[in-house]
Amino acid sequence: MNTGERIHNILQRISDSSAPISGSMLAKEFNVSRQIIVKDISLLKEQGHPIIATTKGYILQLPPRPVRVFKTVHSDSEVRKELETIISHSGEVRDVFVWHKIYGRIECAMNIKTQQDINEYIESLENGRSSPLKRVTNEYHYHTVAAENEAALDRIENALDSIGFLVRDSE
């Protein structure tokens, strides 16, 4: 592997990771010294890639994605349809929460980004390992959804509204 290929692969590896990757780990993975990795990272930074070094390793500093909270209501049999609607419009379901009259806000992380994530979530519901949080509030629940831009969030909102799942504040 030449230097250009290695630098490209290092950038790809850092981009694909949700956690910092240490210089030592990269050196071992690419069979070079840690000093070579430091030089490669410097070259990538000079090329304008927003790589930052943390105490745990290198990460790509991406701009924050816009988020929006949607209040929805639907039956248990429509959970998949709700999640697929969001994902198919390039959204990421970060969490689900409900407002309980006694306990207040009850929230659970979801981190659903792909069809596989949806399948695993639905499987856990079907196997009885868990039940939808919305059951404690007569099916009403909220999702924090992230997307690439506000236009994508608008499309998600319109799609949820068109299938009758979106609840407006006046409802």
Secondary structure, DSSP 8 states (H G I E B T S, - for coil): --HHHHHHHHHHHHHH-SS-B-HHHHHHHHTS-HHHHHHHHHHHHHTT--EEEETTEEEE------EEEEEEE--GGGHHHHHHHHHHTT-EEEEEEEEETTTEEEEEEEEE-SHHHHHHHHHHHHTTS---GGGGGTTEEEEEEE-SSHHHHHHHHHHHHHTT-B--TT-
